[in-house]
């Protein structure tokens, strides 16, 4: 477990530079989840560290495989100085502990909801899990372990989350793209959905 997390942190440092802050959260019955903060010009990036310590298990499987299975960490990028986004540390740790707590496999296209604003004044309580491989490349591990994927999170308003449930993740992403939505704006309004 520790060896995997050391490799993950090294990959994050290679891709994003040195973190300027880190916080750790432990929930009863779960492993510790850290959230690292990276400053990149006018963008703040938050990355979880700890979710990939164990493979995510299929909730329908009789036994969880301790070695094989998907592994991931979460990434969130927002504009700096617009909102108090550092309060997202606990919600991100909650999302990263979802596989341990709820036995779900977090993958692209999924919606994750924390049930409260991601940070003070945020119009978002949920996120869309986007495709990996853009900002931070997958981290290959020794066989038979699956690679660690770094999954970007795209904050969704409640209207966007409801629309996504009906029309799907790809349709919402296309709507954002055609509307020129700045997904890094921590106070943005919902995209037009009519």
Buried (B, 14 or more C-beta within 10 A) or exposed (E): EEEBBEBBBEBBBEBBEEBEEEBEBEBEEBBBBBBBBBBEEEEBBBBBBBBBBBBBBBEEEEEBEEEEBBBBBBBBBBBBEBBEBBBBBBBBBBBBBBBBEEBBBBBBBBBBBBEEBBBEEBBBBBBBBBEBEEBBBBBEBEEEBBBBBBBBBBBBBEBBBBBBEEEEBEEBBEBBEEEEBEBBEBBBEBBEBE
